[in-house]
Amino acid sequence: MTQTYSIQASDGITRMTFVPEKGGVGISLIMPDETFPEGKRELLYLPEGVSADNYNRICGGWPFCFPVCARVNRAGKAQYLYDGQLYDMGIHGFAQYEPWTVLNHKSDEITLQLTDNARTRAVYPFAFDVRLTYRIMPGELVCEQVYHNPGDGPLLYAAGFHPYFSIPFDRYHKDDVQFVYHPEMGLQYNEALDDIVGRGPMVETPIALTVPEFNERIAKVGQNKTTALRFPDGRSIEMTAGPQESDLFSFVHIYHQVDEPFFCIEPWTSHPNAINTMGAMRVLQPGHQNSGVLTLSYA
């Protein structure tokens, strides 16, 4: 039986459950909502039949992406070149497959840690220490991140969140749910969706989730990094990744399948294939760290 860890707010309802050994994925995020049975709503989607015991790839829940976001492409292969050597790297990196260490667990707080090991160094020749501290309050979730370079050389990395938000079809139609964000520049994918080829069209929001040209879209955002899902009953899921004034989470990617009851809002630090693009990855010098905060609220 796979071990799970939960944190719960003082209201006795707001609750999140994690599976540290399965990439630290969150498999449940419950928030108060008096219009739902028992006065609470599950915000995360998991495919039918997927649980803590058999979760083995990004397919739902609340996964975390590291050390790349999205796909990698070099000469048509999922590879990147660093210091004269080619390395393989799958979509969204390896953090989703690695077991995370629980450094701290209290009733309303948990800290998960991922550090380099023999498996990671085989595909990513860097020392790293990533810590995610989740705190939960009534109707709100906060994740404080620390990206630290404990090595003796530069650390190149990208990181991102990939939450699958549930759109329960017995209550909502995707046509009636709207997405809101604040892009400063649209980016254009190539046909294979594994690289950026230039600027793309800007999309004005609020926009219905089912507008065809809106899916698999990436944009660069500025200081206003807030995104939201607005439901026709007046409820909304609002998420901010930052700090707002920094460039830590400068990209937002959108993904869903029209006929499936989920919608992904993905704040990323770098664009797809950044590891093969000069100057596109975040760089930490030895002993240095970056810190970020992601806040989610439901009201």
C-alpha positions as CSV (number, residue, x, y, z in Angstrom):
1,M,0.0,0.0,0.0
2,T,1.4,3.3,-1.1
3,Q,1.8,5.8,1.8
4,T,0.0,9.1,1.5
5,Y,0.3,12.3,3.6
6,S,-2.5,14.8,4.1
7,I,-2.7,18.3,5.4
8,Q,-5.9,19.9,6.7
9,A,-7.0,23.4,7.6
10,S,-8.6,24.6,10.8
11,D,-12.1,24.4,9.2
12,G,-11.9,20.6,9.0
13,I,-12.8,20.7,5.3
14,T,-9.9,22.2,3.3
15,R,-7.5,19.3,2.7
16,M,-4.8,18.2,0.4
17,T,-3.3,14.7,0.0
18,F,0.2,13.9,-1.4
19,V,2.0,10.8,-2.6
20,P,5.7,11.6,-1.9
21,E,7.1,8.4,-3.4
22,K,5.2,9.0,-6.7
23,G,6.9,12.3,-7.6
24,G,5.4,14.2,-4.7
25,V,2.1,14.4,-6.6
26,G,-1.0,15.8,-5.0
27,I,-3.9,13.5,-5.7
28,S,-6.7,15.4,-3.9
29,L,-7.4,19.0,-3.0
30,I,-10.7,19.6,-1.2
31,M,-12.2,23.0,-0.6
32,P,-15.4,24.2,1.1
33,D,-18.4,24.7,-1.2
34,E,-21.9,24.6,0.4
35,T,-23.5,23.9,-3.0
36,F,-21.7,20.5,-3.3
37,P,-22.6,17.3,-1.3
38,E,-21.3,17.5,2.3
39,G,-20.4,21.1,1.7
40,K,-17.1,20.4,0.0
41,R,-15.7,20.1,-3.5
42,E,-12.8,18.1,-5.0
43,L,-10.8,20.5,-7.2
44,L,-8.4,18.0,-8.8
45,Y,-9.1,15.5,-11.5
46,L,-7.8,11.9,-11.6
47,P,-8.6,9.5,-14.4
48,E,-10.9,6.7,-13.6
49,G,-9.0,3.9,-11.9
50,V,-5.9,6.0,-11.1
51,S,-5.0,6.1,-7.4
52,A,-2.0,6.6,-5.1
53,D,-1.0,3.0,-5.7
54,N,-0.8,3.1,-9.5
55,Y,-0.1,6.7,-10.4
56,N,3.0,6.5,-12.6
57,R,3.0,9.4,-15.0
58,I,1.5,12.9,-15.3
59,C,-2.2,12.3,-16.0
60,G,-4.0,14.1,-13.3
61,G,-3.8,15.5,-9.8
62,W,-1.2,18.1,-9.0
63,P,2.2,17.1,-10.5
64,F,5.4,19.1,-10.4
65,C,7.7,19.6,-13.3
66,F,11.5,19.6,-13.0
67,P,14.2,20.2,-14.4
68,V,12.3,21.0,-17.6
69,C,8.8,22.0,-18.6
70,A,7.2,20.3,-21.5
71,R,9.1,18.6,-24.2
72,V,12.8,18.7,-25.2
73,N,13.9,18.5,-28.9
74,R,17.3,18.4,-30.4
75,A,17.5,17.2,-34.0
76,G,14.2,15.4,-33.7
77,K,15.0,13.5,-30.5
78,A,14.1,14.1,-26.9
79,Q,17.6,15.1,-26.0
80,Y,19.7,18.1,-25.0
81,L,23.3,19.0,-25.4
82,Y,25.3,20.2,-22.3
83,D,29.1,20.5,-22.1
84,G,29.6,18.5,-25.3
85,Q,27.5,15.6,-24.2
86,L,24.0,14.5,-25.3
87,Y,21.4,13.6,-22.6
88,D,17.9,12.1,-22.9
89,M,15.1,14.0,-21.2
90,G,11.4,13.1,-21.2
91,I,8.5,15.4,-21.2
92,H,8.3,17.6,-18.0
93,G,11.5,16.1,-16.6
94,F,12.1,13.4,-14.0
95,A,10.6,14.9,-10.8
96,Q,7.3,13.1,-11.5
97,Y,9.0,9.7,-11.3
98,E,11.4,10.3,-8.4
99,P,10.5,9.6,-4.8
100,W,10.5,12.7,-2.7
101,T,11.6,12.9,0.9
102,V,9.2,14.2,3.6
103,L,11.3,16.7,5.6
104,N,8.4,18.0,7.8
105,H,4.8,17.0,8.3
106,K,2.3,18.8,10.6
107,S,-1.4,18.9,10.5
108,D,-1.6,21.9,8.1
109,E,1.9,21.8,6.6
110,I,4.3,19.5,4.7
111,T,7.7,20.0,3.2
112,L,8.8,17.7,0.3
113,Q,12.4,17.5,-0.9
114,L,14.1,16.2,-4.1
115,T,17.8,16.1,-4.4
116,D,20.1,14.7,-7.1
117,N,21.1,11.0,-7.1
118,A,22.6,8.5,-9.4
119,R,19.5,8.2,-11.5
120,T,19.1,12.0,-12.0
121,R,22.8,12.5,-12.7
122,A,22.7,10.0,-15.5
123,V,20.3,12.3,-17.5
124,Y,21.0,15.7,-15.8
125,P,24.6,16.3,-14.6
126,F,23.8,18.9,-11.9
127,A,23.6,19.0,-8.1
128,F,20.3,20.4,-6.9
129,D,18.0,20.6,-3.8
130,V,14.4,21.4,-4.4
131,R,12.0,21.9,-1.5
132,L,8.3,22.4,-1.7
133,T,6.5,23.5,1.5
134,Y,2.7,23.3,1.3
135,R,0.5,25.1,3.9
136,I,-3.2,24.9,3.9
137,M,-5.8,27.3,5.3
138,P,-9.6,27.5,4.9
139,G,-10.2,27.9,1.2
140,E,-6.5,28.5,0.4
141,L,-3.3,26.6,-0.4
142,V,0.2,28.1,-0.4
143,C,3.3,26.4,-1.8
144,E,6.6,28.0,-1.0
145,Q,9.5,26.7,-3.1
146,V,13.2,26.8,-2.7
147,Y,15.6,25.9,-5.6
148,H,19.1,25.6,-4.2
149,N,22.4,24.8,-5.9
150,P,24.6,22.8,-3.5
151,G,27.2,22.0,-6.2
152,D,30.4,23.6,-7.3
153,G,29.2,24.7,-10.8
154,P,26.2,26.5,-12.3
155,L,22.8,24.9,-12.1
156,L,20.5,25.2,-15.1
157,Y,16.9,24.4,-14.3
158,A,13.3,24.9,-15.1
159,A,10.3,24.2,-12.9
160,G,6.6,24.3,-13.1
161,F,3.2,23.2,-11.7
162,H,0.8,21.1,-13.8
163,P,-2.5,21.0,-11.9
164,Y,-5.5,19.2,-13.5
165,F,-8.5,21.1,-12.3
166,S,-11.7,19.1,-12.3
167,I,-14.7,20.3,-14.4
168,P,-17.5,18.0,-13.2
169,F,-19.7,17.4,-16.2
170,D,-22.7,16.6,-14.0
171,R,-22.7,20.2,-13.0
172,Y,-20.9,22.3,-15.6
173,H,-20.4,22.5,-19.4
174,K,-16.9,23.5,-20.4
175,D,-18.5,26.1,-22.8
176,D,-19.8,27.8,-19.7
177,V,-16.5,27.9,-17.7
178,Q,-14.2,30.8,-18.5
179,F,-10.4,31.2,-18.1
180,V,-8.8,34.5,-17.2
181,Y,-5.1,35.5,-17.3
182,H,-2.9,38.5,-18.2
183,P,-0.5,37.7,-21.1
184,E,2.0,40.2,-22.4
185,M,3.1,38.1,-25.3
186,G,1.8,35.1,-27.1
187,L,4.2,32.4,-28.2
188,Q,3.9,30.0,-31.1
189,Y,4.6,26.3,-30.9
190,N,6.0,24.3,-33.8
191,E,3.9,21.5,-35.2
192,A,5.4,18.9,-32.8
193,L,4.7,21.0,-29.8
194,D,8.3,20.6,-28.6
195,D,9.7,24.0,-29.3
196,I,8.9,27.7,-29.7
197,V,9.2,29.2,-33.2
198,G,8.3,32.8,-32.5
199,R,5.6,35.0,-31.4
200,G,2.0,33.9,-31.5
201,P,-1.4,35.6,-31.4
202,M,-2.6,37.2,-28.2
203,V,-5.8,35.8,-26.7
204,E,-8.2,38.1,-24.9
205,T,-9.8,36.7,-21.8
206,P,-12.2,35.8,-20.2
207,I,-12.5,33.1,-22.8
208,A,-14.5,29.8,-22.8
209,L,-12.5,26.7,-22.2
210,T,-13.6,25.1,-25.4
211,V,-12.4,27.8,-27.9
212,P,-10.4,25.5,-30.3
213,E,-7.5,27.8,-30.9
214,F,-6.9,28.3,-27.2
215,N,-5.8,24.7,-26.4
216,E,-2.0,23.8,-26.1
217,R,-1.2,27.5,-25.9
218,I,1.7,29.2,-24.2
219,A,2.1,32.9,-23.3
220,K,4.6,35.1,-21.5
221,V,3.1,37.0,-18.6
222,G,4.5,40.0,-16.7
223,Q,4.0,41.2,-13.1
224,N,0.4,40.1,-13.0
225,K,0.7,36.3,-12.8
226,T,-2.8,35.6,-11.6
227,T,-4.9,33.1,-13.5
228,A,-8.5,32.0,-12.8
229,L,-11.2,29.5,-13.7
230,R,-14.6,31.2,-13.4
231,F,-17.6,28.9,-13.1
232,P,-21.1,29.8,-14.1
233,D,-22.4,29.6,-10.5
234,G,-20.0,32.5,-9.5
235,R,-17.3,30.3,-7.9
236,S,-13.7,30.6,-9.1
237,I,-10.4,28.9,-8.7
238,E,-7.7,31.6,-8.6
239,M,-4.0,30.9,-8.7
240,T,-0.9,33.2,-8.6
241,A,2.7,32.0,-9.1
242,G,5.4,34.4,-8.3
243,P,6.6,36.5,-6.6
244,Q,4.5,38.9,-8.8
245,E,7.4,41.3,-9.3
246,S,9.9,38.7,-10.3
247,D,10.5,36.7,-13.5
248,L,10.4,33.4,-11.7
249,F,7.1,32.1,-13.3
250,S,7.0,34.1,-16.6
251,F,5.1,31.5,-18.7
252,V,1.6,30.0,-18.5
253,H,0.7,27.0,-20.6
254,I,-2.9,25.8,-21.2
255,Y,-3.9,22.2,-21.9
256,H,-7.1,20.1,-21.8
257,Q,-9.0,17.6,-23.8
258,V,-12.4,18.9,-24.8
259,D,-14.3,15.7,-23.9
260,E,-12.5,15.1,-20.6
261,P,-13.6,16.7,-17.3
262,F,-10.4,18.7,-16.6
263,F,-8.5,21.8,-17.5
264,C,-4.8,22.4,-16.8
265,I,-3.3,25.8,-16.0
266,E,0.5,25.4,-15.9
267,P,2.7,28.2,-14.5
268,W,6.3,27.6,-15.7
269,T,9.7,29.2,-15.2
270,S,10.8,28.5,-18.8
271,H,9.3,27.7,-22.1
272,P,9.5,24.2,-23.9
273,N,12.9,23.1,-25.1
274,A,14.5,25.9,-23.0
275,I,17.4,23.6,-22.2
276,N,18.4,23.6,-25.9
277,T,18.0,27.4,-26.1
278,M,20.8,29.7,-25.1
279,G,19.9,31.8,-22.1
280,A,16.4,30.3,-21.6
281,M,16.9,28.2,-18.5
282,R,17.2,29.7,-15.0
283,V,20.8,29.7,-13.8
284,L,21.9,29.4,-10.1
285,Q,25.5,29.9,-9.2
286,P,27.0,27.6,-6.5
287,G,25.5,28.2,-3.1
288,H,22.7,30.4,-4.5
289,Q,19.0,29.8,-4.4
290,N,15.7,31.0,-5.9
291,S,12.5,31.2,-3.9
292,G,8.9,31.3,-5.1
293,V,5.4,31.2,-3.8
294,L,2.3,29.8,-5.4
295,T,-1.1,30.6,-3.9
296,L,-4.4,29.0,-4.8
297,S,-7.8,30.1,-3.5
298,Y,-11.3,28.9,-4.1
299,A,-14.3,31.1,-3.3
